[in-house]
Amino acid sequence: MTQDELKTLVGRAALDFVPAGAVIGVGTGSTVNKFIDALATVRDRVAGAVSSSVQSTERLRAHGIAVFEANDVTGLPVYIDGADEIDGHGRMIKGGGAALTREKIVADLAERFVCIADASKRVAVLGRFPLPVEVIDIAREQVVRRFASLGARAVLRAGVITDNGHPLLDVHGLAITDPLALETEINQWPGVVAVGIFARHRARVCLLGAPEGVQRIDYDAPA
Ligand code: 5RP
């Protein structure tokens, strides 16, 4: 099975997590695009979506699915999104598609984060995928130096400006053994808009696509 077929598989499987009549949170990326396409086949089942990017908003609307602003809702039953890496506790690196800030905002509104990913995204320790960090431009070099002091190399993502109008750094060389502590630390740095560590907003469930089928992982299930 190709990676694209695995994404289709988990995109369809995520429909099981969509409550009837609800407004749901929808993330960004190629895996989420598969979910949006699957959602379109049952679009009358949902009241609409809050989207984490202009790209997903356009795709949802093209399918005739109503899109609401995050400001218009007080909560969401579920947020469905992909990941660049996910560890054994549901903690993730996100932002490969430059949507990390809005993804965190929508995830924060949701009761449950359901991650959809192909099996290549599963890792023991986060950090091989360069960590995306959205910054205010005038703080960019200061943030680069802070990462250098941690032994990491932050590189400007060339030609990319986020939906919020900011540049992005991709940080190489971090082994993120304590994701919550590092997320908390980086969030304190002036000029950081959002860091792509999702530890506080970790996934509660992951649907992992593998050639054998979709594996469901519940991170909060009793051992
Ligand atoms: C976008 C994201 C995506 O969820 C992440 O990059 C995974 O994307 P894909 O499903 O295309 O592999 O965080 O900012």
Residues whose N, C-alpha, C, O or C-beta is under 5 A from the ligand:
A	BS01	5RP	T28 G29 S30 T31 V32 D81 G82 A83 D84 K94 G95 G96 G97 A98 A99 L100
